[in-house]
Amino acid sequence: MSQPGTLERLLKVSRHEPPRVRAMLGAFGEKIGHKPEVLRQLRASLNPFSKFDFGMLAALPNARAWQAKENR
């Protein structure tokens, strides 16, 4: 994901993916320090009242900031 251009390619097709996928991409992008303006657009595509099941990716330190459900 940190290779140049990889996240950009994924973000181009992400608008056709479920919100959970967009949220996980946002968490990855933020973790690797991607451009804030791109991440803002991605966050704006999510319903702020929804929570998403990230599965094992809920272990990302910023997963909750991207609306991941809490693991119980």
C-alpha positions in Angstrom: 0.0 0.0 0.0 2.9 2.4 0.6 4.2 2.1 -2.9 3.7 5.2 -5.0 0.4 5.1 -6.9 -1.1 2.0 -5.3 -3.5 3.7 -3.0 -4.4 6.2 -5.7 -5.4 3.3 -8.0 -7.5 1.8 -5.3 -9.2 5.1 -4.5 -10.2 5.5 -8.1 -12.3 2.4 -8.0 -13.4 2.7 -4.4 -16.5 4.8 -5.2 -18.0 1.5 -6.5 -17.2 -0.4 -3.4 -19.2 -0.8 -0.2 -18.7 1.9 2.5 -16.8 -0.6 4.7 -14.1 -1.0 2.0 -13.8 2.8 1.7 -13.5 3.1 5.4 -10.7 0.5 5.5 -8.9 2.2 2.7 -9.1 5.5 4.6 -7.6 3.9 7.7 -4.8 2.5 5.6 -4.2 5.8 3.8 -4.1 7.7 7.0 -1.7 5.2 8.6 0.8 5.5 5.8 0.5 9.3 5.7 -1.5 9.8 2.5 -2.6 13.3 1.3 -5.2 14.7 3.7 -7.3 16.2 0.9 -7.8 12.7 -0.7 -8.7 11.2 2.7 -11.2 14.0 3.3 -13.0 13.1 0.1 -13.0 9.5 1.1 -14.4 10.3 4.6 -17.1 12.5 3.1 -18.4 9.5 1.2 -19.2 7.7 4.4 -22.3 8.1 6.5 -21.1 9.5 9.8 -23.6 7.5 11.8 -22.5 4.1 10.4 -20.1 1.7 12.0 -18.3 -1.0 9.9 -16.9 -4.4 10.7 -13.2 -4.2 9.9 -12.6 -7.8 10.9 -8.9 -8.3 11.7 -8.1 -4.8 10.4 -9.9 -3.4 13.5 -6.4 -3.7 15.1 -5.2 -0.7 13.0 -4.5 2.1 15.5 -6.8 4.5 13.7 -9.6 2.1 12.8 -12.1 3.7 15.3 -11.5 7.1 13.7 -12.7 5.5 10.5 -15.9 4.2 12.0 -14.8 0.6 12.8 -17.0 -1.3 15.2 -15.5 -2.1 18.5 -14.2 -5.7 18.8 -15.8 -7.4 21.8 
